[in-house]
Amino acid sequence: MARYTGPSCKLCRREGLKLFLKGERCYTDKCSFDRRPYPPGQHGQRRIKFTEYGIRLREKQKVRRMYGMLERQFRSYFDRADRTKGVTGEAFLGLLERRLDSVTYRLGFAWTRADGRQLVRHKHVQVNGKTVNVPSFLVKPGDVITLREKSRDKARVQAALAGVERRGVPEWIEFDKETLTGTIKTLPNREEITLPIQEQLIVEFYSR
């Protein structure tokens, strides 16, 4: 299965939630989800009654699309979380948030996680002073994330940084606006992940 390259706004409408996949556009009146908050297709406005399986499937698909991952990779993170001590759902979300492409987005270097993934792949992001081009790299407490000097003046980066105050930086990351440096203070806990996610439904979906 190849990575999805179709219209991002259709994914938001399909999941019935604004996933912020189009960056700045999602905050304007041009947002397709705000204009048509129902599933795409000719039958999109019909009332749909989901089964128990369907409810869990939709929650899984919502989160997978939110982080822009393929099913196989998404499932591997769940399996890893399932092997760790503690609450599986919370550990799962923590792993997703610790991905370097997600952290790059959280710091405001990119408008979306997809943009963050591209910045990482194109070697614009450094961890502890060393360039890392693996989007799935998991950060840990004490890691320092920053952009290369030559990458800081890029128009797309400056545009994303202009909206960082509106989006906010999570409490588990310390962000220095002057040096454009982010420091991982702690591992993310569930209270700091404010996304509208019911991770228990995902656990039930994979545990069926």
C-alpha positions, 0 to 999 in steps of 0.5 A: 500500500502506497502513501496516500497522496489524494486530497487531505481535506477529504480525510478530515471530512471522512473522519468527522474531525479537523485533522489540520492536514493543510496547515494554515488553510485549516485556520481560515474560512477556506477550510473544506471541513468547516464548509462541508462538515460531512463525509465526501461522496454523493451519500455523505450527508446520509445519517450513518449508524456505526457498528461497534467494530466500525466505531473502533475502526474509525478511531484507529483510522483517524489517529493513523491519518492524523500522524500520516502513517501507513498501517504496518508502521502504525501497528508496529508502534502499537505492538511496541507499546503493548510490550511496555509496562503501564497503560498501553494506550497512553504508551502508544500515543507517547511513542507517536508524539516522540517521533522526530517529524511530530516533534518538528511540527510541535515546535512550530518548524512546520505547519503540518506533520507531513511538512515536518517529515519533509524537513527531516528527510531533507536534512534540515533538522538536527538532534544534539548537534547532529543531522538526523534524516529519519522521521521515525527517530524517537526523541528522549528527555535531554535531546535538543532539537534545532534547525540547521543555520541555513534552513532557518531563513526558509520562507516555509519555516518562517511562515510556520514559526509565525503561527506557533503561538496560536498552535502552542508548544506542549509542556513537555518541550521547552522552546527557545524562540531566540535560538529556535531550539527545542529541548525535550524536558520529559516524556509526554504524558496523557494530560499533555496530549490534548488531541481528541483521541480515544486511545482505548478504542484503538487498543480494543480494535487491535486486541479483538 
